[in-house]
């Protein structure tokens, strides 16, 4: 099962190469952990999305709409990108050995990551408006410009950027089937400006915006609590919207802090080789845990989530129990219907 060794290549600024061999043990650990978490995450995503989309009230809440979009992006990442990664960890090489597939894997991974980061950053900014200045979104024009357009931009822009940089940028792409994502996109080695832009705009800046906006939101909510003590409904509404965002923001911050901390230490404090083994083999995979855990964090957005989850699990269990016997039930009903007349003509015998 785990026989093929894979390796990760890291190049520093002096063009020296560090080769890190991934052992069957490291791949086995990640494989089983991710494989165990994936079905639960998918089930939770389906549950949360179903109850948010099926309820018109929940679906029309502006605070829920960006959460729904983030959950869809996370669901695609878990079902498509993570499934490919799990297969890669199982085999030790790319599931499909072709350049086209490797480029698709790169594209889907980078696009979904950037979309998630940008959506989280915008959600942390917009939540200030939804909590404290909702009157600014009363008009249809303001609603489109300040709510729907940023969400659409966060979805389309990363796709267009990586379509160009990964598929059409004039550089020689080296494909290595033994590397996750079949290696790194060639634009990151060929263009210093594109590489820095990609790191800052799609990783560092969204994280900083999420942290700063979440902290300021928390401070503003605490300060306004005293002013709204006599308006319990308004306070509870603001509190729920704030907690919804802060819990999601904490997940993003928690999963992005370790890689950023290692990169910061490598650049400004210690050598370029600091913790590269841990970073390449384990810290890199924290992104997948971010997408895996996001549905569970969003459970609080579903009203009466505990009761609905219990009912959902019971229904799933019933379908599994009775689904296999549905044919037998239909056959029994047809048989009873067929011989019913004959049985009716037979004398009835009563036994005391």
N, C-alpha and C positions, 0 to 999 in steps of 0.2 A: 504493500500500500504506500508507505512512505519510504521509498528507496532512492529516488533521484534527488541529489543535492542541488539546491539553488543558491545563488550568490547575489550580493548587492554591491555595486561599484559606486564609490563616492570619490569625487574629484575635488581637490581644494584649489585655491587661487594660484598655487605654484604648478598646476597641471600634474601634480603627483597623484597617483591612483591608489586608493585603499580598497582592497577586495575583502568583503565580509561574506563568509560562507554560511549559508543557512542550513542547519542540520535537520535531519528528520524529526528530532525532538522538538525544536522550535516551531516547525511547521505543524506538527501534530497538536501541540498545545493550542495554537491559534485556531487550527481547524475545528477542533472539538468545541472550543468555547463559542466561536462564531456560529457553528452549526447548531448548537444547543439554543442560542439566543434568537436565531433568525425566525423560527416558526412562531414563537411567542410575540415577537415584535410585529410580524405580519398580522397575526390575529388581533392584536391590540390596535393596530392601525385601521384595520377594517371596522372594528367596533367603534372607534372614535369618529372616523369619517362617516360611517353610516348614520350615527346619531346626530352629527352636526349637519349633514346634508339632508337628511330626511325631515328634520324639523325646520319649518319655514322661519320660525323666530330665531333659532340658532344660526341658520344660514344667512340671515339678513343682518345680523350683528356685525358691525364693522370690525370690532375687536376680534371676532372669530374668523373673519374672511382670510386674513393673512396667515393665521394659524392653520387653516385648512390648506392653503397653498403650500406652506412649509411641510405639512404632513404628507401631501402628495409627492413633493420632491423627495422627502425621506423615504416614502414607500417605494418609489422608483429606484432609489439608491440601494435599498435593502433587497429588493426582488431581482434587480438586474445586475448592478455593479457588485454587490456583495456575493451574489450567487456565482459570478465568474471568479471572484477572489477565492471563495471557498473551494471551488473546483481546482483552481491553481494550487492552493495549499495541499489539496489531496493528491494531485499528480506530481507537483514539482515543476511544472512547466505550463505554458499557455494552453487552455482547453482546446482551442482551435489554432492550429499552427499556420497562420497566414498573416500577411502584412495588413490586409484590409481589416481583419478582426482585431489585430493589435491596435490599429489606429482608432477603431470604434471604441475599444476598451479605454484607451487614453481619453478620448473625447467625452464619453459618458461620465467618466470619473471626475475629470476636471470641471465639466459643466455643472454637474449636480452639486459638487462641493462649493463652487463659486455662487451658485444660485442660493444655496442654503445660507451661506455667510452673508450675502447681500440682503436677503430677506430678513434675517435676524437683525442686522444693523438698522434697516429701515423700520422694522417693527418697534425697536427700542426708541427710535425717534418719534414715530407716529403716535406711540402710546401716550406721550405727553399731551398731544392734541386731543386724543380720545378721552382722556381723563379730565383735563382741565379746560379745554377750549373746543368742545364738540360743536359749539355754535358756528365755528368757522367752516364747518362742512355741511351746512344746511342747504346751500344752493347746489344745483346739479353740476354746475361748472366747477366749483371748488371741490366737489366730491370726486369728479373725474381727474382733475389736475393734481390733487393732493392726496388721493387715496388709491384710485385704480391705476393711474399712469405709473407711479413708482413701482407698484407690484409687477406690472407688465414689463417695465424696464429691467427689473431685477431678474426676470425670467429670460428675456430675449437677448439682452446685452452679452451675458457670458457665452451663450450659444454662438453668437456671431463672432465674438472675439476668438474663441477656441477653434471655430471652424477655419478661420484664417490662419492662426498661429500653428495649429497642429496639422491641418490638411494642405494648406496652400503656401505656408511660409517657405521661401526659397532656401532650404537647408537640407542636408543629407540626414535622413532619419535612420538611425541604427536600431534594428529590431533584435532583441535578445529574448528568446522564448523562455528562458530560465529566470527572468526578472519579472517582478510584479509590474503590471501594466506594460510588459514587454520593454521596460526601460523608461527613460525620461524623454519627453518631447524635445526634438532637436533645437527648437527655438530658445530653450533655456540655456543651452551651451553656446549657441551661435550669436545670440543677441543679448548683451548685458542689459540694455535698456528694457527690453521686453521682459526679461527675467525679473528685474527689480520691480517693474510696473505690476507684473503678475503677483509677486509676493506682497507688495504694499497694498494694492487696490483690492485684491481678492482674499487676503488673509489678515494682514496686520491691521490695516485701517478699519475694516469691519469689526474686528475684535475690540479695538480701542473705542470705537463708537458704541458698541454694545456695553462695555464696562462703564464708560462715562455716563451714557444716557440712563442706564439702569440705576446707577448710584444717585444721580440727580433726581430721578423719578421717585426713588425711595425717600430721599430727603424731602421732596415736595409733598409727598403723601403724608409723611409724619407731621410736617408743619401745618398742613391744612386740616389735620384731624381735629385740632382744637376749634377751628373756625366752623367745622361742620358737625359739631357734637349734637346740635339741635335738629339736624337733618339726617336722621339715621339712614334713610333710603339712599340718599345721595352718597353718603359716606361708604355704605356697604357696596354700592355699585363701583365706586372708585377703587375701593379696596380689592374687590374681585378682579377687576381689569389689571390692577397693578401686580397682584400676586400671580396672575396668569402669565404675564410677561417675565416677571423676575425669576420664576422657577425655570422657564425655558432658557432665559439668559444665563442663569447659573450653570445649566448643563453645557451650553456652548463655551462659556468661560472655562469651566473645569476641564473640558476635553481639549481645548486649545492652549491652555496654559503650559503644560509640560513641553510640547515641541517648541513653543516660542521661548521658553526659559532656556532650553538647551541651545537654541540658535543664538540667543543673546549672550550666553556665556562663551560660546565658541567665537563669536565675533569680537566681543569687547573685553573679555577677562582672560580666558584660557586659550589653548590651542584649538585649531580647527578639528582635531580628532577627538575632542572631549565628548564622551558618551555616544560616539557615532554607532557603536554596536547596538546599544539599547534603543537609540533613535530609529535606526534603520529596520530593526527586526521587531520592535514592539510599539514604540511611540507612534510610528507612522500609522498604525492600525487603530489609533484612538478615534479617528474620523468615523470608522464603521460603528464603533460603540455609541458615538453621538447620534447617528441615525437609528440605531437599534433602540436606544433608550428614549428618544424623543416622543414616541406615542404614549409611553407610560407617564411621562411628565405632563402630557396634554390631557390625561384622563380627568384632571380637575376641571377642565373646560366643559365636561359633559355633566349636565344637571342630574343629580341622584346617580352618579356613576357606579357606586357600589351595588345598588339594587339592579341597575340595568346590566352590569357586568355579570352578576350572578344569574339573572334571567337568560342572558346571552349564552353563558356556558351551559346552563341547563338545556336550552333549546338545541345547542350544538350536540350535546350528549344524546338527546332524544332522537335527533335526526340520524345520528350515527347508529343508534340502537335499532330504530325502526326502518331506516333506509334500506338495509339489506333484505329485510323481510317484506318489503312492499309488494314484490312480485308474488310472493306466497299468499299474501292477503288478498290480492286481486284474483289470483287463481281460486282461492277458497270461496270468495264471493261469487265468482262465475259458476263454480261447481254447484254451490248451494242454490243459485238461481236456476241452474239447469235441471237439477233433480228435485227442485222444490215441489213441482206439480205432482211428481210421482209419489213423493213422501206424503203429500197431502191426501192422496187417494188411499194410502194404507191405513188400516185401523189403528187407533190409538190405544196403547196398553198402559194402564195405570198400575203401579206396584205400590202396595201399602207397606 
